[in-house]
Amino acid sequence: AIPISLRVMAITWYPRRLFLLLLGSLLCAFLTNAVQPRIIRAAADVKIPRGSSRAAVWMAMVRKTGTFKHNRKTRAGVMMGGGGAVGGGDPAVKWLTDNGFEIIGSGSAASGSGWATTGKLQAKSGEEFFVKQAPKPAESMFKGEAIGLRALYDTSTVRIPKVYHYGDRTDGRDGSYIIMESLQMGGRSSMYDFGVDMAKLHLATPTVKEAKEGMFGFPLDNTIGATPQPNGWMDDWAEFFRVRRIGHQVKLSRDKKLRDLWEQVEKETDGLKSLFKDIEVKPSTLHGDLWSGNYASTKDGQMAIFDPAVYYGHHEAEWGMSWCASFGSEFWKGYRSLIPEDPGFRKRAILYEAYHKLNHYNLFGGGYYYDAYSLLEALLD
């Protein structure tokens, strides 16, 4: 059987779209046959929750191997790969030593990327640290991640790795680093409890002044994958998502057909406002990129989330990556026990998924174009 990464929500399956969907499926089948040996070799290094769908497994492996690395001049390529050990002369080691930790060992980590290397450090006192390093300054590479993780951590809800420090190298070389708590993975967690924890996260009072006052955004811009994600504060959620999310991604695509379709959606939904009639939208603390590769069970049985693209937004926007997150019915039972489904959720889910499919197209190209186009088209129904 050939894994197929395309999956458009059932509401989008209409006869006039079958040709596009078939073409996208054939493209994915071709890519699968072309790269399957790499995917299989990488499988042993990919940690995926039990019960994950085939689509989620495939997506995790693609992200791990970087098979769909995209190299257009206007787009950043992303490749997931292995990490490397952190040496004794490293600035992260120096910072930890200067702050009272005696480092007695280092090793490689299971994950990395085309823009960062990763490693682990072991302290004599028993603490283990996860370190990421990159060739660019901390301001552009790690500040957004650090502040985002701290915003999640401060809610005291779902398990988050603690951030110790981030900064530029101090050894005369270009680059930066971030030091985090190294979570001990490998246990089994309750998906119901994970759903409850995520609901508690979304119900928690934001720690940032602007969000407390009802505004949407984040104190600084960050990235979604390798794509810049603008987060300037706005007091209208529909306008925020129209300008800072979908509109931004459509602009990055430089595709006239997508732009024309998006303008039609804007016109027929009154700038998205018609999708939010009769509901109250409050700023929630969002992970922002929650798929199966960004959460895992710790050895103490609690689910942890990491690698975020944090901002304050509508809690439903969290589920834009559900198509490869493998949450399952128990997760949703737990989540809905605290946050019931609002009227119109199914239609807004299309909007939120479209954002991530557009981002995937801008990062990887390929069949994501047809997914994104079909989802935007479905907003017109």
C-alpha positions in Angstrom: 0.0 0.0 0.0 1.2 3.5 -0.8 1.0 6.1 1.9 -1.0 9.2 0.8 -0.3 12.5 2.6 -3.3 14.3 1.1 -6.3 14.4 3.3 -9.0 17.1 2.8 -11.9 17.3 5.3 -15.0 15.4 4.1 -16.9 18.7 3.6 -14.5 19.5 0.7 -15.2 16.4 -1.3 -17.3 17.6 -4.2 -17.2 16.3 -7.8 -15.7 19.6 -9.2 -12.6 19.1 -7.1 -12.0 15.4 -7.8 -9.6 16.1 -10.6 -7.3 18.3 -8.4 -7.4 15.8 -5.5 -6.6 12.9 -7.9 -3.7 14.9 -9.3 -2.4 15.6 -5.8 -2.7 11.9 -4.8 -0.8 10.8 -7.9 2.0 13.3 -7.1 2.2 12.0 -3.5 2.3 8.4 -4.8 5.2 9.3 -7.1 7.1 11.0 -4.3 6.5 8.0 -2.0 8.0 5.6 -4.5 10.9 7.9 -5.1 11.9 8.4 -1.5 10.5 5.4 0.4 13.9 3.9 1.1 14.9 7.0 3.0 11.7 7.1 4.8 11.9 3.5 6.0 15.5 3.9 7.2 14.5 6.9 9.2 11.4 5.2 10.8 13.3 3.9 13.8 14.3 7.4 14.8 10.8 8.9 14.6 8.8 8.9 17.9 5.1 8.7 17.1 2.3 8.2 19.7 0.5 4.8 19.7 -2.5 4.7 17.5 -1.2 7.3 15.1 -2.9 7.5 11.7 -0.9 6.5 8.6 -1.0 10.2 7.5 0.5 11.3 10.8 3.2 8.6 10.6 4.0 9.6 7.0 4.1 13.3 7.9 6.4 12.7 10.9 8.8 10.7 8.7 8.8 13.4 6.0 9.6 16.1 8.5 12.3 13.9 10.1 14.1 13.1 6.8 13.5 16.4 5.0 12.3 14.6 1.9 10.3 17.5 0.7 13.0 20.1 1.3 12.0 23.1 -0.7 14.6 25.6 -2.1 12.8 28.4 -3.8 14.5 31.8 -3.4 11.5 33.2 -1.6 11.0 30.2 0.7 13.1 28.6 3.4 13.9 24.9 3.2 13.4 22.7 6.2 15.1 19.4 6.9 14.8 17.4 10.0 17.9 15.4 11.0 20.1 14.2 13.8 21.8 16.2 16.5 25.3 16.4 17.7 27.1 16.3 21.0 27.9 19.6 22.9 31.5 20.0 23.6 33.3 21.2 26.7 34.4 24.5 25.2 30.8 25.3 24.2 29.2 28.6 25.4 26.2 26.7 26.7 28.6 24.7 28.9 30.2 27.9 30.1 26.9 29.5 31.0 25.8 26.5 33.0 29.2 26.3 34.7 29.0 30.0 35.6 25.6 29.5 37.0 26.5 26.7 39.4 26.1 23.5 37.3 29.1 21.2 37.0 28.9 19.5 33.6 30.1 15.9 33.6 29.0 14.6 30.2 27.5 15.4 26.9 25.8 13.5 24.1 23.7 13.7 21.0 19.9 14.3 20.9 17.4 12.5 18.7 16.2 15.6 16.8 17.6 18.5 14.9 16.9 20.6 11.8 18.5 22.2 8.8 18.9 25.4 10.8 20.0 24.1 14.2 22.0 21.4 15.9 21.0 19.8 19.1 22.7 18.0 22.0 22.4 17.1 25.7 24.4 18.0 28.7 24.5 16.1 32.0 25.2 17.9 35.3 26.8 16.3 38.3 23.7 17.2 40.4 21.5 15.1 38.1 20.0 17.7 35.9 20.0 17.0 32.1 19.9 19.9 29.7 18.8 20.0 26.0 20.8 22.5 23.9 20.1 23.9 20.5 22.6 25.9 18.5 22.3 27.9 15.3 24.6 30.0 13.1 22.3 33.1 13.3 21.8 35.6 16.2 19.6 34.7 19.2 17.3 37.6 18.4 16.1 35.9 15.2 16.6 32.3 16.1 15.7 31.6 19.7 14.1 34.6 21.3 10.7 33.8 20.0 10.9 30.1 21.0 12.2 31.0 24.5 9.5 33.6 25.2 6.8 31.3 23.7 7.9 28.3 25.9 7.9 30.6 28.9 4.4 31.8 28.1 3.2 28.2 28.0 5.2 27.2 31.1 3.7 30.1 33.1 0.2 28.7 32.7 1.1 25.7 34.9 -1.1 23.4 32.9 0.3 21.0 30.2 4.0 19.8 30.6 6.5 22.3 29.1 10.3 22.1 29.0 11.7 24.8 31.2 13.9 27.4 29.5 17.1 28.2 31.4 18.8 30.6 29.0 19.3 31.8 25.4 21.8 34.1 23.9 24.6 34.7 21.4 27.9 32.9 21.4 30.6 34.5 23.5 33.6 32.7 22.0 34.2 34.9 19.0 32.2 32.8 16.6 28.9 33.7 15.0 25.7 32.0 16.2 23.5 31.5 19.2 22.1 28.9 21.5 19.2 28.0 23.8 19.3 25.8 27.0 16.2 23.9 28.1 15.2 21.2 30.4 15.7 17.8 28.8 12.5 15.9 29.2 12.7 12.2 29.9 10.4 10.6 27.3 9.2 7.1 26.9 6.2 6.7 29.2 2.5 6.1 28.3 0.0 8.9 28.9 -3.7 9.2 28.9 -5.0 11.0 25.8 -8.1 11.9 27.8 -5.9 13.7 30.4 -3.9 15.3 27.6 -7.2 16.7 26.3 -8.1 18.1 29.7 -4.6 19.7 30.1 -4.9 21.4 26.7 -8.4 22.7 27.7 -6.8 24.1 30.9 -4.1 25.7 28.8 -6.7 27.5 26.7 -8.8 28.5 29.7 -5.8 29.9 31.6 -5.6 33.6 32.1 -2.9 35.0 29.7 0.2 36.4 31.5 0.8 39.2 29.0 -0.9 42.6 29.6 -2.2 43.0 26.0 -3.7 39.5 25.9 -5.3 40.1 29.4 -7.0 43.2 27.9 -8.5 41.1 25.0 -6.0 41.6 22.2 -4.7 39.0 19.9 -1.0 38.5 18.9 2.2 38.1 20.8 5.0 40.4 22.1 7.2 39.6 19.2 7.0 37.9 15.8 8.2 34.3 15.6 8.1 31.4 13.0 5.8 28.6 12.0 8.2 26.0 10.9 10.8 28.1 9.0 8.1 30.6 7.9 8.0 34.1 9.5 4.8 34.5 11.6 3.8 38.1 12.2 2.1 38.6 15.6 1.5 42.4 15.9 -1.4 43.1 18.4 -4.9 43.5 17.1 -8.2 43.8 19.0 -10.3 42.0 16.3 -9.7 38.3 15.9 -11.3 38.0 12.5 -9.1 40.8 11.2 -6.0 39.4 12.9 -6.5 36.0 11.2 -7.4 37.6 7.9 -4.3 39.8 7.8 -1.6 38.1 10.0 -2.4 34.5 9.1 -4.1 33.6 5.9 -3.4 36.9 4.1 0.3 36.6 5.0 0.6 33.1 3.7 -1.2 33.9 0.5 1.1 36.8 -0.1 4.1 34.5 0.5 2.8 32.0 -2.1 3.0 34.6 -4.9 0.3 32.6 -6.6 -2.4 34.5 -8.5 -5.0 31.8 -8.4 -4.7 31.5 -4.6 -4.8 35.3 -4.3 -7.9 35.6 -6.4 -9.6 32.9 -4.5 -8.7 34.4 -1.1 -10.1 37.8 -2.2 -13.3 36.0 -3.1 -13.4 34.4 0.4 -12.8 37.8 2.0 -15.6 39.3 0.1 -18.2 36.6 0.7 -17.4 36.2 4.4 -17.2 40.0 5.2 -13.5 39.8 5.9 -14.1 36.4 7.8 -16.5 38.1 10.3 -19.5 36.0 9.2 -17.6 32.9 10.4 -17.6 34.2 14.0 -21.3 35.3 14.4 -22.9 34.5 17.7 -19.7 33.4 19.5 -17.4 35.1 21.9 -13.7 34.9 21.0 -11.2 35.5 23.8 -7.4 35.3 23.6 -6.0 31.9 24.7 -2.4 30.9 25.0 -1.8 28.7 21.9 1.0 26.3 21.2 0.4 27.2 17.5 1.9 24.2 15.7 0.5 21.1 17.5 1.0 18.0 15.5 2.1 14.5 16.5 5.8 15.4 16.3 5.4 18.2 18.8 4.0 16.3 21.7 5.2 13.1 23.5 4.7 11.2 26.7 7.2 11.6 29.5 8.3 8.8 31.7 6.2 10.1 34.6 3.1 9.6 32.4 2.3 13.2 31.5 2.1 14.4 28.0 4.5 17.2 27.1 4.4 19.7 24.2 7.3 21.5 22.7 8.7 23.2 19.5 5.8 25.8 19.6 4.8 28.8 17.5 3.1 30.6 20.4 0.6 33.4 20.2 -2.6 34.5 21.9 -5.6 33.6 19.8 -8.9 31.8 19.4 -8.7 28.4 21.1 -10.1 26.7 18.0 -7.1 27.8 16.0 -5.0 25.3 17.9 -6.5 22.5 15.9 -5.4 23.6 12.5 -2.8 20.8 12.5 -5.3 18.1 13.6 -5.0 16.4 10.2 -1.6 14.9 11.3 -1.9 15.1 15.1 -3.6 11.8 15.9 -5.6 13.1 18.9 -8.4 10.5 18.8 -11.8 10.3 20.5 -10.4 10.1 24.1 -8.5 13.3 23.6 -11.6 15.1 22.4 -13.7 13.7 25.2 -11.2 15.2 27.7 -11.0 18.5 25.9 -14.7 18.9 25.5 -15.3 18.1 29.1 -14.1 21.6 29.8 -14.6 23.4 26.5 -17.8 22.4 24.6 -17.9 22.8 20.9 -19.2 26.2 19.7 -21.7 26.6 16.8 -19.9 26.9 13.5 -16.8 25.1 14.7 -16.7 22.7 11.7 -16.6 25.6 9.2 -14.0 27.5 11.2 -11.9 24.3 11.3 -11.6 24.6 7.6 -10.2 28.1 7.9 -7.7 27.1 10.6 -6.5 24.1 8.6 -6.1 26.2 5.5 -3.5 28.3 7.3 -1.3 25.4 8.0 -1.8 23.8 4.5 -0.8 27.2 3.0 2.3 27.2 5.2 3.2 23.7 4.2 2.8 24.7 0.5 5.1 27.7 1.1 7.7 25.4 2.8 7.4 22.2 0.8 5.4 22.8 -2.3 3.8 19.8 -4.0 0.3 18.5 -3.2 -0.2 21.0 -0.4 -1.3 23.5 -3.0 -4.4 21.5 -3.9 -5.2 20.9 -0.2 -5.0 24.6 0.5 -6.9 25.6 -2.5 -9.7 23.2 -1.8 -10.0 24.3 1.8 -10.3 28.0 0.8 -12.8 27.0 -1.8 -14.9 25.2 0.9 -15.3 28.5 2.8 -17.4 29.7 -0.1 -20.0 26.9 0.3 
